[in-house]
């Protein structure tokens, strides 16, 4: 099993990898399909208009997560990693005004967001909670082609047939041939033992099947640069976040107080946790505002890993750029195992699959750069994930604000605690990471749909929206 570090960590925009980045990418795929010969185009058939229907969780929380906006942007040719957050409103307003989309390389298509973008809460699609149907019609309203896409978490998008193939291959070896094709934590530890390599070294060897060492390092550095820039932006900006809850950003004010304490040398036994928390909050406030973020492994959990790395750099003066690369490689190895054997999608398994997975990945990365050996790293990931089991995804008003922003801060704190506990042990522990991942999968399957990113249960219905 091989999932690239650049699939786990994708640069995009907020507020959601599954509800924003995924639908934007699905729209781009549908545009490619229209131009291709991969559908039975009737003689003289020309696409004149488009329609998109959102189902399941995308319909329930799509407005708060910016799903409709993402679809419009995707149909105009924008993609998550290149779209300019400062121009999104202008682009959307033009489509709403004109009722026309003009993607590059295409003729103009009729698309009225008020009537052609449908939030269908009544008919979920069978493959996944995050389902979308894209349809193209000719000038007479005759349906020419229709495709179903699923946004399966972390910005990953598949068609219905691709999803079926993925599930048929579940548990089997997949992807390109790599020197260390571990699909479980047990296999990862066995390969580390036989090879004498660290988890980061094995992951690097797998990545270098496709990339040169310099290309890999440059890509990892770009990921960290985007993460770090996101923290810095979140620490600079103040004000109320969009969406109608009138939730104010807090990271800047907290950061100013921490800097004041830092300069005064006043004793604060909570200082490390405070810095860790403010870094995570800065990222997720940026995400909630639709800024540039990195899936880690999702947007809803984007703050945990950057916060843990920045914490490490803040309190360990001997930290190096290579440490950051090893952290990301180790974290991606753990994230790949979780995604392969369970899920990172809040709409599929709740927030245990988002913040829980992020905490496990961050704990593993931190344990690695703190000198932990593979068994300690696996232990750190297990501790962090175990103590997120059962966590629901219940965003108030469908916005990635409450409880999501603070939840990332607490996820980062758990990650650091898990890494610290693990590297003080000898690697032997009672619950294997694989058993914890399987438990998370089972728990997600048993969890009521109202607790899986539909905003129909939990805090989403018990907190009065102001």
Buried (B, 14 or more C-beta within 10 A) or exposed (E): BBBBBBBBBBBBBBBBBBBBBBBBBBBBBBBEBBEEEEEEBEEEBEBBBBBBBBBBBBBBBBBBBBBBBBBBBBBBBBBBBEBEBEEBEEBBEBBEEEBBBBBEEBEEBBBBBEEBBEBBBEEBBEBBBBBBBBBBBBEEEEEBBBBBBBBBBBBBBBBBEBBEEBEEEEEEEBBEEBEBBBBBBBBBBEBBEEEEBBBBBBBBBBBBEEBEEEEBBEBBBBBBEBBBBBBBBBBEBEEEBBBEBEBEBBBBEBBEEBEEEEEEEEEEEEBBBBBBBBBBBBBBBBBBBBBBBBBBBBBBBBBBBBBBBBBBBBEEEEBEEEBBBBBBBBBBBBBBBBBBBBBBBBBBBBBBBBBBBBBBBBBBBBBBBBEBBBBBBBBBBBBBBBBBBBBBBBBBBBBBBBBBBBBBBBBBBBBBBBBBBBBEBEBEBEEBBBBBBBBBBEBBEEBEBBBBBBBBBBEBEEBEEE
